[in-house]
Amino acid sequence: MKAFIMDLRSKFKGLDDIYVWHTLCGAWGGVRPGATHLNLKIIPCKLSPGLDGTMRDLAVVRIVEGSVGLVHPDQVNDFYDSMHSHLAKSGVTGVKVDVIYALEYDVCDE
């Protein structure tokens, strides 16, 4: 990613900022175990009644079908710090965090 950002900056000299996008959970289906040093768990989820009534699309349906990989709540700060520091070292100057409706998932942790 760092080489790509260096290429962008050399090709587009007036480029001030480079933003990237990621979801609240890291990726659409969260983070998969083994992808990071953090404690992760694949957790079944369903849509809350409010989300089910307003946000039913194929991406959401697939997440519910496949469950979501979540970082243990005690490690959320480490999760974002490590991800954002990696991006910053690569030359990214900002992020857009999306898919905040994930806060409305009813997680079914056993």
C-alpha positions as CSV (number, residue, x, y, z in Angstrom):
1,M,0.0,0.0,0.0
2,K,2.9,2.4,0.8
3,A,4.3,2.0,-2.8
4,F,0.8,2.6,-4.2
5,I,0.4,5.8,-2.2
6,M,3.9,7.0,-3.2
7,D,2.9,6.4,-6.9
8,L,-0.3,8.4,-6.4
9,R,1.6,11.3,-4.8
10,S,4.2,11.3,-7.6
11,K,1.5,11.2,-10.3
12,F,-0.8,13.7,-8.7
13,K,1.5,16.4,-7.3
14,G,-1.3,18.5,-5.8
15,L,-2.7,15.7,-3.7
16,D,-3.0,16.8,-0.1
17,D,-4.8,13.9,1.5
18,I,-5.4,10.2,0.9
19,Y,-8.3,8.7,2.6
20,V,-9.3,5.0,2.8
21,W,-12.6,3.4,3.7
22,H,-13.3,0.6,6.2
23,T,-16.3,-0.7,8.1
24,L,-16.8,-0.3,11.8
25,C,-15.9,-4.0,12.2
26,G,-12.9,-3.7,9.9
27,A,-14.4,-5.3,6.8
28,W,-17.9,-6.2,5.8
29,G,-18.0,-9.5,7.7
30,G,-15.7,-8.2,10.4
31,V,-12.2,-9.7,10.9
32,R,-11.4,-13.4,10.6
33,P,-9.3,-15.2,13.2
34,G,-5.7,-15.4,12.2
35,A,-5.8,-12.1,10.4
36,T,-4.4,-10.2,13.4
37,H,-2.8,-10.8,16.8
38,L,-6.0,-9.9,18.6
39,N,-8.6,-12.1,20.2
40,L,-11.3,-12.6,17.6
41,K,-14.5,-14.6,17.5
42,I,-16.9,-15.4,14.8
43,I,-20.3,-14.6,16.2
44,P,-23.7,-15.3,14.7
45,C,-25.9,-12.3,14.4
46,K,-29.3,-11.2,13.3
47,L,-30.8,-7.9,12.3
48,S,-32.5,-5.9,15.0
49,P,-36.1,-5.1,14.2
50,G,-35.2,-1.5,13.3
51,L,-32.4,-2.5,11.0
52,D,-34.4,-5.2,9.4
53,G,-37.1,-2.6,8.5
54,T,-34.6,-0.2,7.0
55,M,-31.4,-1.9,5.8
56,R,-32.2,-5.1,4.1
57,D,-29.9,-5.6,1.2
58,L,-27.7,-8.3,-0.1
59,A,-24.6,-7.3,1.8
60,V,-26.4,-7.3,5.1
61,V,-28.1,-10.6,4.3
62,R,-24.7,-12.2,3.6
63,I,-23.2,-10.9,6.8
64,V,-26.1,-12.4,8.8
65,E,-25.7,-15.7,6.9
66,G,-22.0,-15.8,7.5
67,S,-21.8,-14.4,11.0
68,V,-19.4,-11.5,11.9
69,G,-15.9,-11.7,13.2
70,L,-15.5,-9.4,16.1
71,V,-12.6,-8.3,18.2
72,H,-13.0,-8.9,22.0
73,P,-14.4,-5.7,23.5
74,D,-11.3,-5.3,25.7
75,Q,-9.2,-5.1,22.6
76,V,-11.2,-2.6,20.4
77,N,-8.8,0.2,21.1
78,D,-5.8,-2.0,20.1
79,F,-7.7,-3.0,17.0
80,Y,-8.3,0.5,15.7
81,D,-4.9,1.8,16.9
82,S,-3.0,-1.0,15.0
83,M,-5.1,-0.7,11.9
84,H,-4.9,3.1,11.8
85,S,-1.2,3.3,12.6
86,H,-0.5,0.8,9.8
87,L,-2.5,3.0,7.4
88,A,-0.7,6.2,8.6
89,K,2.7,4.5,8.1
90,S,1.7,3.7,4.6
91,G,0.9,7.4,3.9
92,V,-2.9,7.4,4.5
93,T,-3.9,10.7,6.0
94,G,-7.5,9.8,7.0
95,V,-10.2,7.2,7.1
96,K,-13.9,7.0,6.5
97,V,-15.5,4.6,8.9
98,D,-18.8,3.2,7.4
99,V,-21.3,0.5,8.1
100,I,-22.1,1.9,11.5
101,Y,-25.4,0.1,11.3
102,A,-23.4,-2.9,12.6
103,L,-24.1,-1.4,16.0
104,E,-27.7,-2.5,15.5
105,Y,-26.8,-6.2,14.9
106,D,-28.2,-8.5,17.6
107,V,-25.2,-10.6,18.3
108,C,-25.9,-14.1,19.5
109,D,-22.7,-14.8,21.5
110,E,-23.0,-18.0,23.4
